[in-house]
């Protein structure tokens, strides 16, 4: 009896998988080498947590994460014993209309996400265009920090994400990750400038249709400008679904393993 080899089948499929384009791309997903293709607006900066942990937490992945806040110059924080007095990055947060314009959103688009319908006043954000295959998975980690008095039904500062068509427009997918009405989700912060935070949380969602998109993140004050709210974001990834070729490849690997079992020789 001659054992039949499956190498002739496996190798071409493996070569095909290597050659297939990923069809999903976001540059500088964990910020270890800088901002890269991300566009930042308002009080946004990178923090290397191997040097300092000003915001009370190590990065979710690697050493560097991105920080953004709602703090404008000239409006010192009324909260926390040592609340921040000026933008951390040296650049002011933007009024909400300017932030929407910068992120490529239509006017009023950010306030449509407001948990209680009260208007967003000002904030900061960042964005990047990317291409995704059908059924790609978008994932990232986030940490919400605030000096707002919580829980509050009125001053519901919030952290949001969204996907638009590439170049910007209305949201195709979006959501609020955290807001200051959810006091039970917040704990005492070890950050000197913030009273409370959530700690890092993981988020993922499906991008069902192939296409060219823009990913948008933002943090905004609602109703007033007196208490600073901020966020850390890290490890942003878009991963394409397993291809049909990969499933076939794995199935053939299973057959190959079965063919190597004692007593399972295949006649040649």
N, C-alpha and C positions, 0 to 999 in steps of 0.2 A: 504494500500500500504506500502511496506517495502522498505526503502532506502538501496540500495546495496552499500556496502563499497568496495573501491578499495585498502584498506590497504594491503590486501593479495597479490596484484600485485605489489604495490609500494615498499614494504619493501624488497623483494628479490632483486629487481633491484638496490635499493639504496645500499644494502650490497655488491652487485657485483661491483658497481662503487667504493666503498671504497677500495675493495680488489684489483682492477686493478692497475698494476704498472704504474707509470707516463711515463716511457720509455724516459725521457728527463732529463738530469742532468748536471748542471754546478755548481761547488762548489764555495762558496764565491762570489756570483754574485755582491754584492755591497761593498765588502771589509771591512765591519764593524768590522769583527773579524780577519782581517789580510789577508795575501796573500793566505793562504790555499793551494789548489792544483795548483794554477797558477805557471808557470815557467817564471821567468823574466830574461831579458838579456840586458845588457848595463845600461844606465842611467835611471833607473826605481825605483820609490818609491811610498809609500802611503803618503797622506796628510790628516790629521784630520782637517777639516775646522771649527770645533767647537773651535779649539785652535788657528789656524792661517789660513789665506786665502792668502798665499804667491803668488798664481797664479791667484788671482783676482776673484774667483768665489766659491760659496758654492758647495758642492757635489750635484749631480743631485738627489741622493737618500740617505737618512741618512746623516752622517757627513763625511764619508771617501770616497775618490776617488783615482784613480791611475794616476800618472803622469809619462811621459816618454819624453826624449829629445834627440836631436842629438849631444849634446855637449861632446867632448872629452877633456881630460886634455891637457893643452899645446897649445890649439887653442882658445884664448879668443875671445869672441863674438865681431864682429866689429859693430854691430848695437845697437840701443837704447842708451840713455845716460848712463845707468848703466847696460849694458849687462853683462850676467853671465861670469865668468872667469874660472870656473871649474865645473865639473859635480855636479848637485844638490844632487845626491845620494851618491857621493863619488866614483862611478864606471863609467868608461869611456863608452861612446857609442862605438859600434863595427863597424869595417869596414864591408861593405855590405856582402862580402862573408862569414865572420864569423857569421854575423847575420843570414844569410840564413841557415847556418849549424846548429846554435843553435835552430832555429825555426823549423828545420826539413824540410826545403825547398830545392829544387834542385837549383844548381848554376844558377844565372840569373833570377830566378823566380820573385824576387822583382822588378828588372828593367823592366820586361815585363809590369808592371803596370805604368811605368813612363808616365806622361801626354804628354810629348813632345819627348819621346824616349831617352833623355839624361840620362846618367848612374846615378844610386843612388850610393852615396859615402860611407855613414856611417849612423848609426841610432841605435835605441833601439826597443825592442818589448817584447811581452809576449804571452803565449800560454797555452792551457789546452785541454786535450782529453775529449770527452763526447760522450754519446749515445743519439740518437734522434729517436723518432717515425716518421713515414711518415707524411709529411705535418706539421711538427713542425714549430713554428715561433721563429726565432732568433731576439732579439732586444737588443739595448744598447743605451747609450747616450754618446756623444763625444763633445769636445771643442778643437779647433785648435788654437795654439798660435805661433806667429812668430816674429822674428826681421828681416827677409828677406825683401828686398825692393820689394814692390808690387804695381801693378801687374807686374809679370816678365814672359817672354816667355822662358827664359833660365834656371833660377835657381828655378825650380818648385818643391821645397820641398813638400812632401806629406804624408798624413796620410792614411793608408790602413788597410783593414781587409781581411780575407780569410778563407776558409774552405778547409781542405785537408782530405784525409783518415787518420784514427787514426795512430799516429806514424810519420805522415808527408809524403810529396811527392809534386806533383804539385797541384796547386789550382783546386778544383772542382767548387768553387764559390769564387769570390773575387771582390774587387772594391776599388777605391780611394774615400775617403769621402770628402777630401778637399785638395787643393794644392795652392801654392802661386801665381799662375797665375790669381786666382779669387779674385782680389783686392776688387771688389764690395761687396763680402760677409764678408769682414773683417772690424771691427771697432776698435777704440782706446781701448787699454787694460788698465785695472786698476792694472794689475800685474806689480810690480816694474821692473822685468827683461825682460818684453816683450812689444813690441810696439803695437801689434795688436792681436785681437782674434775674433773668431766667436761667442762666447758664446755657451752655451750647445745646442746641436741639437739632435734630436731623429732619430734613424734608425731602420728599421725592414726589414726582408726578410724571405722567405719561404725556409725551408729545405725539399725538396719534397720526398726524399727517406729515409726509415728507415736505420740506420746503425751506425757504430762507426766512429767518426770524430775527427778532431782537429781544434779548432778555433785559429786563429792567428791574432794579431794586431801589427802594427809597424808604426814608424815615421822615415823618412829618409831625409837627405840632398841630393840634386841633383846638380851635376856638381862642387860644391865647398864646403868648410867646414867653411866658414867665418861668417855665420849668423845662429844663433840657431833657430830651429823650435821645437815645443813641442806639446803635446796633453794631455788632461785629458779624462779618460774613466771611466764610472760608469754604474751600474745597468744592467749588462749583464745577459740576461735570455734566456732560450730555453723552450718554452711552447708547449706541445703536443696539437694537434687538439682535438676538442670535439669528444668524442667517440660516436659510434652508440648507445651504451647503454644509454649514457647521453641524446641523442635526444629522445629516447623512453621514458626515465624517465620524461623528460619535457613534452612530449605529454600526458603522463598519468596524470601528475599533472594538465594539462589543462582540461582533462576529469573529474578529481576529482572536480575541481573548478566548472565546468559546472553542475555536479551532485548535488552540494550544492545550486544551485540557486532555488528560490521559483518556485514551479510548475514543477520541473524537476525530481521528484521522479522516480526511476527506479523500476519496479515491481520485487519482489524477487520470 
